Amino acid sequence: MRDKDAIENERKNLARTIEKQGKAVDRLTDVEKHYRNQMVSIRLSENALGQISSITSVCPREGECCLEEMCRCLKRESLSSRERKSRAVGAL
């Protein structure tokens, strides 16, 4: 009788352990997806900042013409970054 109880207890312990490990893997998968999305956002932000700095360094005049050009560039970058982000997220 003790052998049967010991086997049953060990089976239950193993089942609990497997369930806990499965939950841990699920949590780690979610964290990994979140970090990948953050990396995509950071890369897109770096690209946008690089374009802004290149516009400001190339522009011969300061003032409204540069601001208008930066706004146009940011709008273009925003539209293209949404497309790239949706592609990157879709690839995950």
Rosetta blueprint (number, residue, H / E / L):
1 M L
2 R H
3 D H
4 K H
5 D H
6 A H
7 I H
8 E H
9 N H
10 E H
11 R H
12 K H
13 N H
14 L H
15 A H
16 R H
17 T H
18 I H
19 E H
20 K H
21 Q H
22 G H
23 K H
24 A H
25 V H
26 D H
27 R H
28 L H
29 T H
30 D H
31 V H
32 E H
33 K H
34 H H
35 Y H
36 R H
37 N H
38 Q H
39 M H
40 V H
41 S H
42 I H
43 R H
44 L H
45 S H
46 E H
47 N H
48 A H
49 L H
50 G H
51 Q H
52 I H
53 S H
54 S H
55 I H
56 T H
57 S H
58 V H
59 C L
60 P L
61 R L
62 E L
63 G L
64 E H
65 C H
66 C H
67 L H
68 E H
69 E H
70 M H
71 C H
72 R H
73 C H
74 L H
75 K H
76 R H
77 E H
78 S H
79 L H
80 S H
81 S H
82 R H
83 E H
84 R H
85 K H
86 S H
87 R H
88 A H
89 V H
90 G H
91 A H
92 L L
